Amino acid sequence: MTNLPVIPTTLAASTPELGSSLLRVGGALLLVISLFFAGIWLFKNWRRFVKQNGRVPKLNVLEVKSLGQRQAIYVIGYEQQRMLLASSPTGVSLVSHLPAASENETAPVSSTINFAAVLQEALGRK
């Protein structure tokens, strides 16, 4: 007589092990995928978590106006200086220097033209 290994004849004995294994593998896969997406989000938004040490940024985009599909004009402020820049598919160029900002001015540059008044005037002419 030879000693042959005993093989279970029913699958019922191994089913609980299969279910728990699938649950562990699924949970591990879910954990790895969530860590991957959390890493991507953190990489894109890392500046939110960097402390600025209470500094006020020196360079600011004060105002933007789109002129077309890929053209725009920007009012940029650096400390007390202001510049008007134009952006196009060929690059960015300096249009002109604007008057310097006053010391107590912290709000973005506002247009001196009141759109509502101009619109009412234009409609009144017709």
Steps between C-alpha positions, in 0.01 A plus 500: 500500500613846414429806706304739280412850623142546606318757284175649632211389285286807562573862427290609798791464738717752309228759419537711819873532435435608139252769609731649760792496254298687238390751763860563610625536141214737413562709809873522427429601140259768617759631746773520235273678251382751762861572604589553134221754446577673831863535389392653169270748675772593750753549218265738318398693813819500708514880509192511722696330776822701476517771764560847355648643824249787492650655188288694257575385145688760298376390158122504439269475203272796568264467205454280192296567187459241226527646151427187303542128500873501585574869563474685829620819662625509861562769759791374711616657825845455650543683831389855400554462125227417249541363150264425214587169330353339189487125456460328163591163349836644399591608853464770766600861438509820703247752372574786740591598854206632700511763775636374832258392770466705816621361833154449649346345189451128543203436271553390143504762227147603412385640173399867500232430239164406646354236267141557613520873433656448157233242409216728607653786304533282190141376532375856555649614169291256294 
